[in-house]
Amino acid sequence: AAMETLSIIAYRQPIIKSEIDHIRGVKSDRSIETLMEKNLVIELGRLERIGRPIIYGTSDEFLRLFSLKSIDDLPDLEEMVERIDEEFEVDEE
Protein backbone atom coordinates (compact mmCIF):
# COMPACT_ATOMS: atom_id res chain seq x y z
CA ALA A 1 0.00 0.00 0.00
CA ALA A 2 2.83 2.39 0.84
CA MET A 3 4.64 1.74 -2.46
CA GLU A 4 1.40 2.24 -4.39
CA THR A 5 0.82 5.52 -2.54
CA LEU A 6 4.41 6.61 -3.11
CA SER A 7 4.07 5.94 -6.84
CA ILE A 8 0.89 7.99 -7.03
CA ILE A 9 2.49 10.88 -5.18
CA ALA A 10 5.67 10.73 -7.28
CA TYR A 11 3.85 10.79 -10.61
CA ARG A 12 0.96 13.09 -9.69
CA GLN A 13 2.58 15.61 -7.34
CA PRO A 14 1.62 18.05 -6.08
CA ILE A 15 -1.38 16.07 -4.85
CA ILE A 16 -3.81 16.07 -1.92
CA LYS A 17 -4.92 13.06 0.13
CA SER A 18 -8.46 12.96 -1.28
CA GLU A 19 -7.01 12.60 -4.80
CA ILE A 20 -4.72 9.79 -3.63
CA ASP A 21 -7.67 8.08 -1.92
CA HIS A 22 -9.77 8.42 -5.09
CA ILE A 23 -7.05 6.87 -7.29
CA ARG A 24 -6.44 3.99 -4.85
CA GLY A 25 -10.09 3.46 -3.99
CA VAL A 26 -9.25 3.24 -0.28
CA LYS A 27 -8.07 5.55 2.50
CA SER A 28 -4.37 6.37 2.41
CA ASP A 29 -3.82 7.94 5.83
CA ARG A 30 -1.56 5.20 7.19
CA SER A 31 0.47 4.88 3.99
CA ILE A 32 1.08 8.63 3.83
CA GLU A 33 2.03 8.65 7.51
CA THR A 34 4.52 5.81 6.96
CA LEU A 35 6.06 7.53 3.93
CA MET A 36 6.40 10.77 5.89
CA GLU A 37 8.05 8.92 8.81
CA LYS A 38 10.58 7.51 6.33
CA ASN A 39 11.11 11.03 4.89
CA LEU A 40 10.07 9.93 1.39
CA VAL A 41 7.04 12.24 1.25
CA ILE A 42 6.78 15.80 2.51
CA GLU A 43 4.10 18.42 2.94
CA LEU A 44 4.46 21.08 0.25
CA GLY A 45 1.87 23.43 1.71
CA ARG A 46 -1.89 23.72 1.83
CA LEU A 47 -4.42 24.16 -0.93
CA GLU A 48 -6.35 27.42 -0.85
CA ARG A 49 -9.83 25.91 -0.64
CA ILE A 50 -12.30 24.82 2.00
CA GLY A 51 -10.57 22.68 4.61
CA ARG A 52 -7.12 23.77 3.37
CA PRO A 53 -6.00 20.20 2.52
CA ILE A 54 -2.31 19.36 2.73
CA ILE A 55 -0.42 19.14 -0.56
CA TYR A 56 2.05 16.24 -0.75
CA GLY A 57 5.16 15.67 -2.83
CA THR A 58 8.31 13.60 -2.76
CA SER A 59 11.40 14.58 -0.79
CA ASP A 60 15.09 14.86 -1.59
CA GLU A 61 15.48 11.54 0.28
CA PHE A 62 13.10 9.95 -2.26
CA LEU A 63 15.29 11.24 -5.11
CA ARG A 64 18.44 9.97 -3.39
CA LEU A 65 16.97 6.55 -2.62
CA PHE A 66 15.86 6.03 -6.22
CA SER A 67 19.04 7.58 -7.69
CA LEU A 68 17.19 10.44 -9.39
CA LYS A 69 18.58 13.93 -9.94
CA SER A 70 15.07 15.36 -10.19
CA ILE A 71 11.49 14.16 -10.40
CA ASP A 72 11.75 14.64 -14.18
CA ASP A 73 14.08 11.62 -14.22
CA LEU A 74 11.23 9.24 -13.29
CA PRO A 75 10.58 6.70 -16.04
CA ASP A 76 7.78 7.69 -18.41
CA LEU A 77 4.60 6.18 -16.98
CA GLU A 78 2.93 5.40 -20.33
CA GLU A 79 6.10 3.69 -21.54
CA MET A 80 6.22 1.57 -18.39
CA VAL A 81 2.58 0.53 -18.78
CA GLU A 82 3.23 -0.50 -22.40
CA ARG A 83 6.26 -2.57 -21.36
CA ILE A 84 4.29 -4.28 -18.61
CA ASP A 85 1.40 -4.99 -20.98
CA GLU A 86 3.81 -6.46 -23.53
CA GLU A 87 5.47 -8.60 -20.86
CA PHE A 88 2.12 -10.03 -19.72
CA GLU A 89 1.02 -10.70 -23.32
CA VAL A 90 4.17 -12.79 -23.86
CA ASP A 91 3.62 -14.68 -20.58
CA GLU A 92 -0.01 -15.46 -21.42
CA GLU A 93 0.83 -17.12 -24.76
Secondary structure, 3 states (H helix, E strand, C coil): CHHHHHHHHHHHCCEEHHHHHHHHCCCCHHHHHHHHHCCCEEEEEECCCCCCCEEEEECHHHHHHCCCCCHHHCCCHHHHHHHHHHHHHHHHC
